[in-house]
Amino acid sequence: MGVKFSLKGESKNMDNESNFSSNNKVTIRLELVNRPGVFASVAALIASAKAGLGAVDIVDVTATKIIRDVTFDVAREKDAEKILKGLGKLKNVRIIAISDRVLLLHLGGKIQVHNKTPLQTRNQLSMAYTPGVAKVSQVIAKNPEEVYKLTIKANSVAIVTDGSAILGLGNLGPEAALPVMEGKAMIFKEFANIDAWPICLATQNVDEIVKTVQNIAPAFGGINLEDISAPRCFEIEERLKKILSIPVMHDDQHGTAVVILAALKNALKVVKKDIKRVHVVVNGLGAAGAACCRILLAAGVSNLLACNRKGVVLIANGANLDRARQDLFSCASPNDPVLTLREALRGADVFIGVSAGNILSKEDLKVMKKDRIVFAMANPDPEIDPHQAFKVCRVFATGRSDFPNQINNALAFPGIFRGALNVRAKQINEAMKIAASDAIANLILPTQLSSEYIVPSIFDKRVVEAVTKAVEGAAHQTGVAQSIVCS
């Protein structure tokens, strides 16, 4: 006998996958008493949590039991936990197993090494390894520059972390950082065809990190520093830039800043405001916040207030503007705030948050000028609930993929490193970053630009090519390129 039921939580958008994050797709194996209405109670519970019911597969059936695999999507991980807790309380239902889609994807790691040439005969082995490889070593010994032609160095990047600032999770150590670095390596390969290698260090000592990277640098064409906490990340990057002749970039700082600038330029076009005249408030002076301030000032912003947890501790305008552009923290008083964040927002045109979630309300934003631009970048929860922000903002952006205008540093770093490697740049300088930002912003035509479309998608195939060419050009113009473009 069939059972009819309705999903009370169903809406016309329930089948729209964009309402849910693929990161929160869960499959559970349930043992149900074989009785009408039992599965209906499961479906109703899932719907009541505003989850999207997906595939339902029968694994086994007996006269008394039915085993089903049930897949559902949720917007947040805590919603999945709520459903699992509720299922545990249902009569006639027993949870057998839970499969998390994300964990399944990571089984055995996400990356591997493949040979570029076959190694199936003795002759092939003798050329790739001994004795043939000795010839290559001798060539490189006589002329070290040949290492770029005869090894992987020209197309390799080390992704270096100490696990001290993993995503929004904090200091979890090098082992917990490894899956993040693997994901970064996947992005490098998929979008820019760069071979990147996760290097997770069992030290958080600045001197040891610098020395380790210096010692492994001969094998790499570039160094991507990742998920290293502030303020140590600033010193590590600066020291490595001075001692290495290959590009070094802390992506949490500069990749984020590049995309924020691109998004801001287009947002200002939407509201018809001049970057040199807007009043900008930045909340958060860690790695991303400091780099954001620097690139905004370099791009022409002339009235910027930056806050830490205590309030406004950095003022870059008027008489101290030039000093702030030369040395940002020379204008900072980290323990002596002059205004609260909410006071700073009064009369502001732009708010950029790279701090913590849920620190602002809709009422806080109302003190800003009309045509407000708000970039709430904290993850997973932005500085303000997006649904509230949409009501009072002209342009709103986050770092999340489930809302319009995702500001994602993956728009920047693959093309930046691709361009830097192509011309064997000695460094990645400010001109190269601004060129990358302009390239990203200019991909959106004036006829396409809107309050909900200020940056391209990371899957837009034009992005890496445009950023690469822009970075190559800026490297040549600023004298840091060491070769013409090589394919």
Buried (B, 14 or more C-beta within 10 A) or exposed (E): EEEEEEBEBBEEEBEEEEBBBEBBBBBBBBBBBBEEEBBBBBBBBBBBBBBBBBEBEEEEEEEEBBBBBBBBBBBBBEBBEBBEEBBEEBEBBBEEEEEBBBEEEEEEEBBEEEEEEEEEEEEBEEBBEEEEEEEBEEBBEEEEEEBBEBBBBBBBBBBBBBBBBBEEBEBBBBEBBBBBBBBBBEBBBEBBEBBBBBBBBEEBEBEEBBBBBBEBBEEBBBBBBBBBBBEBBBBBBEBBBEEBEBBBBBBBBBBBBBBBBBBBBBBBBBBEBEBEEBBBBBBBBBBBBBBBBBBBBBBEBBBBBBBBBEBBBBBBBEEEBEEBBEEBBEBBEEEEBEBEBBEBBEEBBBBBBBBBBEBBBBEBBEBBBEBBBBBBBBBBBBBBBBEBBBEBBEBBBBBBEBBBBBBBBBBBBBBBBBBBBBBBBBBBBBBBBBBBBBBBBBBBEEEEBEBEBBBBEBEBEEBBBBBBBBBBBBBBEBEBBBEEBEE
